[in-house]
Amino acid sequence: MNSVMLSLREAIVQRVQDKSQSELQEIIRDSIDGDEKALPGLGVLFEMIWKNSDDSQQQHMLETLHKQLT
């Protein structure tokens, strides 16, 4: 076993790091409504999007999510 263990976040980022936009889109589309094993990966990707979004983009995401939950 490798003595350097990657965190789940790091492993997910490494898996998608050098992908094109179309490859990322395919990964996301394949993960949505797919196997629940993909959910942590989507969570990491969402975390990256959230951290790099301004307040208005975050507000839009929250409004969209809230609409889906009500």
Distance bins in CASP14 RR format, pairs under 12 A and 6 or more apart:
PFRMAT RR
TARGET T0000
AUTHOR 0000-0000-0000
RMODE 2
METHOD distances of the structure
MODEL  1
2 11 0 0 0 0 0 1 0 0 0 0 0
4 10 0 0 0 0 0 1 0 0 0 0 0
4 11 0 0 0 0 0 1 0 0 0 0 0
5 11 0 0 0 0 1 0 0 0 0 0 0
6 12 0 0 0 0 1 0 0 0 0 0 0
6 13 0 0 0 0 1 0 0 0 0 0 0
6 14 1 0 0 1 0 0 0 0 0 0 0
6 15 0 0 0 0 0 1 0 0 0 0 0
7 13 0 0 0 0 1 0 0 0 0 0 0
7 14 0 0 0 0 0 1 0 0 0 0 0
7 40 0 0 0 0 0 1 0 0 0 0 0
7 44 0 0 0 0 1 0 0 0 0 0 0
8 14 0 0 0 0 0 1 0 0 0 0 0
8 15 0 0 0 0 0 1 0 0 0 0 0
8 37 0 0 0 0 0 1 0 0 0 0 0
8 39 0 0 0 0 0 1 0 0 0 0 0
8 40 1 0 0 1 0 0 0 0 0 0 0
8 41 0 0 0 0 1 0 0 0 0 0 0
8 43 0 0 0 0 0 1 0 0 0 0 0
8 44 1 0 0 1 0 0 0 0 0 0 0
8 47 0 0 0 0 0 1 0 0 0 0 0
9 15 0 0 0 0 0 1 0 0 0 0 0
9 16 0 0 0 0 0 1 0 0 0 0 0
9 17 0 0 0 0 0 1 0 0 0 0 0
9 40 0 0 0 0 1 0 0 0 0 0 0
9 41 0 0 0 0 1 0 0 0 0 0 0
9 43 0 0 0 0 1 0 0 0 0 0 0
9 44 1 0 1 0 0 0 0 0 0 0 0
9 45 0 0 0 0 0 1 0 0 0 0 0
9 46 0 0 0 0 0 1 0 0 0 0 0
9 47 1 0 0 1 0 0 0 0 0 0 0
9 48 0 0 0 0 1 0 0 0 0 0 0
9 51 0 0 0 0 0 1 0 0 0 0 0
10 16 0 0 0 0 0 1 0 0 0 0 0
10 17 0 0 0 0 0 1 0 0 0 0 0
10 41 0 0 0 0 0 1 0 0 0 0 0
10 44 0 0 0 0 1 0 0 0 0 0 0
11 17 0 0 0 0 0 1 0 0 0 0 0
11 40 0 0 0 0 1 0 0 0 0 0 0
11 41 0 0 0 0 1 0 0 0 0 0 0
11 44 0 0 0 0 1 0 0 0 0 0 0
12 19 0 0 0 0 0 1 0 0 0 0 0
12 27 0 0 0 0 0 1 0 0 0 0 0
12 31 0 0 0 0 0 1 0 0 0 0 0
12 37 0 0 0 0 0 1 0 0 0 0 0
12 38 0 0 0 0 0 1 0 0 0 0 0
12 39 0 0 0 0 0 1 0 0 0 0 0
12 40 1 0 0 1 0 0 0 0 0 0 0
12 41 1 0 1 0 0 0 0 0 0 0 0
12 42 0 0 0 0 1 0 0 0 0 0 0
12 43 0 0 0 0 1 0 0 0 0 0 0
12 44 1 0 1 0 0 0 0 0 0 0 0
12 45 1 0 0 1 0 0 0 0 0 0 0
12 46 0 0 0 0 0 1 0 0 0 0 0
12 47 0 0 0 0 1 0 0 0 0 0 0
12 48 0 0 0 0 1 0 0 0 0 0 0
13 19 0 0 0 0 0 1 0 0 0 0 0
13 24 0 0 0 0 0 1 0 0 0 0 0
13 41 0 0 0 0 1 0 0 0 0 0 0
13 43 0 0 0 0 0 1 0 0 0 0 0
13 44 1 0 0 1 0 0 0 0 0 0 0
13 45 0 0 0 0 1 0 0 0 0 0 0
13 47 0 0 0 0 0 1 0 0 0 0 0
13 48 1 0 0 1 0 0 0 0 0 0 0
14 41 0 0 0 0 0 1 0 0 0 0 0
14 44 0 0 0 0 0 1 0 0 0 0 0
15 23 0 0 0 0 0 1 0 0 0 0 0
15 24 0 0 0 0 0 1 0 0 0 0 0
15 27 0 0 0 0 1 0 0 0 0 0 0
15 31 0 0 0 0 0 1 0 0 0 0 0
15 38 0 0 0 0 0 1 0 0 0 0 0
15 40 0 0 0 0 0 1 0 0 0 0 0
15 41 0 0 0 0 1 0 0 0 0 0 0
15 44 0 0 0 0 1 0 0 0 0 0 0
15 45 0 0 0 0 0 1 0 0 0 0 0
16 23 0 0 0 0 1 0 0 0 0 0 0
16 24 1 0 0 1 0 0 0 0 0 0 0
16 25 0 0 0 0 0 1 0 0 0 0 0
16 26 0 0 0 0 0 1 0 0 0 0 0
16 27 1 0 0 1 0 0 0 0 0 0 0
16 28 0 0 0 0 1 0 0 0 0 0 0
16 31 0 0 0 0 0 1 0 0 0 0 0
16 38 0 0 0 0 0 1 0 0 0 0 0
16 41 0 0 0 0 1 0 0 0 0 0 0
16 42 0 0 0 0 0 1 0 0 0 0 0
16 43 0 0 0 0 0 1 0 0 0 0 0
16 44 0 0 0 0 1 0 0 0 0 0 0
16 45 1 0 0 1 0 0 0 0 0 0 0
16 48 0 0 0 0 1 0 0 0 0 0 0
17 23 0 0 0 0 0 1 0 0 0 0 0
17 24 0 0 0 0 0 1 0 0 0 0 0
17 27 0 0 0 0 0 1 0 0 0 0 0
17 44 0 0 0 0 0 1 0 0 0 0 0
17 45 0 0 0 0 0 1 0 0 0 0 0
17 48 0 0 0 0 0 1 0 0 0 0 0
18 24 0 0 0 0 0 1 0 0 0 0 0
19 25 0 0 0 0 1 0 0 0 0 0 0
19 26 0 0 0 0 1 0 0 0 0 0 0
19 27 1 0 0 1 0 0 0 0 0 0 0
19 28 0 0 0 0 0 1 0 0 0 0 0
19 45 0 0 0 0 0 1 0 0 0 0 0
20 26 0 0 0 0 1 0 0 0 0 0 0
20 27 0 0 0 0 0 1 0 0 0 0 0
21 27 0 0 0 0 0 1 0 0 0 0 0
21 28 0 0 0 0 0 1 0 0 0 0 0
22 28 0 0 0 0 0 1 0 0 0 0 0
22 29 0 0 0 0 0 1 0 0 0 0 0
23 29 0 0 0 0 0 1 0 0 0 0 0
23 30 0 0 0 0 0 1 0 0 0 0 0
24 30 0 0 0 0 0 1 0 0 0 0 0
24 31 0 0 0 0 0 1 0 0 0 0 0
24 41 0 0 0 0 0 1 0 0 0 0 0
24 42 0 0 0 0 0 1 0 0 0 0 0
24 45 0 0 0 0 1 0 0 0 0 0 0
24 48 0 0 0 0 0 1 0 0 0 0 0
24 49 0 0 0 0 0 1 0 0 0 0 0
25 31 0 0 0 0 0 1 0 0 0 0 0
25 32 0 0 0 0 0 1 0 0 0 0 0
25 45 0 0 0 0 0 1 0 0 0 0 0
26 32 0 0 0 0 0 1 0 0 0 0 0
27 34 0 0 0 0 0 1 0 0 0 0 0
27 38 0 0 0 0 1 0 0 0 0 0 0
27 41 0 0 0 0 1 0 0 0 0 0 0
27 42 0 0 0 0 1 0 0 0 0 0 0
27 44 0 0 0 0 0 1 0 0 0 0 0
27 45 0 0 0 0 1 0 0 0 0 0 0
28 34 0 0 0 0 0 1 0 0 0 0 0
28 38 0 0 0 0 1 0 0 0 0 0 0
28 41 0 0 0 0 1 0 0 0 0 0 0
28 42 1 0 0 1 0 0 0 0 0 0 0
28 43 0 0 0 0 0 1 0 0 0 0 0
28 44 0 0 0 0 0 1 0 0 0 0 0
28 45 1 0 0 1 0 0 0 0 0 0 0
28 46 0 0 0 0 1 0 0 0 0 0 0
28 49 0 0 0 0 0 1 0 0 0 0 0
29 38 0 0 0 0 0 1 0 0 0 0 0
29 42 0 0 0 0 0 1 0 0 0 0 0
30 37 0 0 0 0 0 1 0 0 0 0 0
30 38 1 0 0 1 0 0 0 0 0 0 0
30 41 0 0 0 0 0 1 0 0 0 0 0
30 42 0 0 0 0 0 1 0 0 0 0 0
31 37 0 0 0 0 1 0 0 0 0 0 0
31 38 1 1 0 0 0 0 0 0 0 0 0
31 39 1 0 0 1 0 0 0 0 0 0 0
31 40 0 0 0 0 1 0 0 0 0 0 0
31 41 1 0 0 1 0 0 0 0 0 0 0
31 42 1 0 1 0 0 0 0 0 0 0 0
31 43 0 0 0 0 1 0 0 0 0 0 0
31 44 0 0 0 0 0 1 0 0 0 0 0
31 45 0 0 0 0 1 0 0 0 0 0 0
31 46 0 0 0 0 0 1 0 0 0 0 0
32 38 0 0 0 0 1 0 0 0 0 0 0
32 39 0 0 0 0 1 0 0 0 0 0 0
32 41 0 0 0 0 0 1 0 0 0 0 0
32 42 1 0 0 1 0 0 0 0 0 0 0
32 43 0 0 0 0 0 1 0 0 0 0 0
32 45 0 0 0 0 0 1 0 0 0 0 0
32 46 0 0 0 0 0 1 0 0 0 0 0
33 39 0 0 0 0 0 1 0 0 0 0 0
33 42 0 0 0 0 0 1 0 0 0 0 0
34 41 0 0 0 0 0 1 0 0 0 0 0
34 42 0 0 0 0 1 0 0 0 0 0 0
35 41 0 0 0 0 0 1 0 0 0 0 0
35 42 0 0 0 0 0 1 0 0 0 0 0
36 42 0 0 0 0 0 1 0 0 0 0 0
38 44 0 0 0 0 0 1 0 0 0 0 0
38 45 0 0 0 0 0 1 0 0 0 0 0
39 45 0 0 0 0 0 1 0 0 0 0 0
39 46 0 0 0 0 0 1 0 0 0 0 0
40 46 0 0 0 0 0 1 0 0 0 0 0
40 47 0 0 0 0 0 1 0 0 0 0 0
41 47 0 0 0 0 1 0 0 0 0 0 0
41 48 0 0 0 0 0 1 0 0 0 0 0
42 48 0 0 0 0 0 1 0 0 0 0 0
42 49 0 0 0 0 0 1 0 0 0 0 0
43 49 0 0 0 0 1 0 0 0 0 0 0
43 50 0 0 0 0 1 0 0 0 0 0 0
43 51 0 0 0 0 0 1 0 0 0 0 0
44 50 0 0 0 0 0 1 0 0 0 0 0
44 51 0 0 0 0 0 1 0 0 0 0 0
45 51 0 0 0 0 0 1 0 0 0 0 0
45 52 0 0 0 0 0 1 0 0 0 0 0
46 52 0 0 0 0 0 1 0 0 0 0 0
46 53 0 0 0 0 0 1 0 0 0 0 0
46 58 0 0 0 0 0 1 0 0 0 0 0
46 61 0 0 0 0 1 0 0 0 0 0 0
46 65 0 0 0 0 0 1 0 0 0 0 0
47 53 0 0 0 0 0 1 0 0 0 0 0
47 61 0 0 0 0 0 1 0 0 0 0 0
49 57 0 0 0 0 1 0 0 0 0 0 0
49 58 0 0 0 0 1 0 0 0 0 0 0
49 60 0 0 0 0 0 1 0 0 0 0 0
49 61 1 0 0 1 0 0 0 0 0 0 0
50 57 0 0 0 0 1 0 0 0 0 0 0
50 58 1 0 0 1 0 0 0 0 0 0 0
50 59 0 0 0 0 0 1 0 0 0 0 0
50 60 0 0 0 0 0 1 0 0 0 0 0
50 61 1 0 0 1 0 0 0 0 0 0 0
50 62 0 0 0 0 1 0 0 0 0 0 0
50 65 0 0 0 0 0 1 0 0 0 0 0
51 57 0 0 0 0 0 1 0 0 0 0 0
51 58 0 0 0 0 1 0 0 0 0 0 0
52 58 0 0 0 0 0 1 0 0 0 0 0
52 61 0 0 0 0 0 1 0 0 0 0 0
53 59 0 0 0 0 1 0 0 0 0 0 0
53 60 0 0 0 0 1 0 0 0 0 0 0
53 61 1 0 0 1 0 0 0 0 0 0 0
53 62 0 0 0 0 0 1 0 0 0 0 0
54 60 0 0 0 0 1 0 0 0 0 0 0
54 61 0 0 0 0 0 1 0 0 0 0 0
55 61 0 0 0 0 0 1 0 0 0 0 0
55 62 0 0 0 0 0 1 0 0 0 0 0
56 62 0 0 0 0 0 1 0 0 0 0 0
56 63 0 0 0 0 0 1 0 0 0 0 0
57 63 0 0 0 0 0 1 0 0 0 0 0
57 64 0 0 0 0 0 1 0 0 0 0 0
58 64 0 0 0 0 0 1 0 0 0 0 0
58 65 0 0 0 0 0 1 0 0 0 0 0
59 65 0 0 0 0 0 1 0 0 0 0 0
59 66 0 0 0 0 0 1 0 0 0 0 0
60 66 0 0 0 0 0 1 0 0 0 0 0
60 67 0 0 0 0 0 1 0 0 0 0 0
61 67 0 0 0 0 0 1 0 0 0 0 0
61 68 0 0 0 0 0 1 0 0 0 0 0
62 68 0 0 0 0 0 1 0 0 0 0 0
62 69 0 0 0 0 0 1 0 0 0 0 0
63 69 0 0 0 0 0 1 0 0 0 0 0
63 70 0 0 0 0 0 1 0 0 0 0 0
64 70 0 0 0 0 0 1 0 0 0 0 0
END
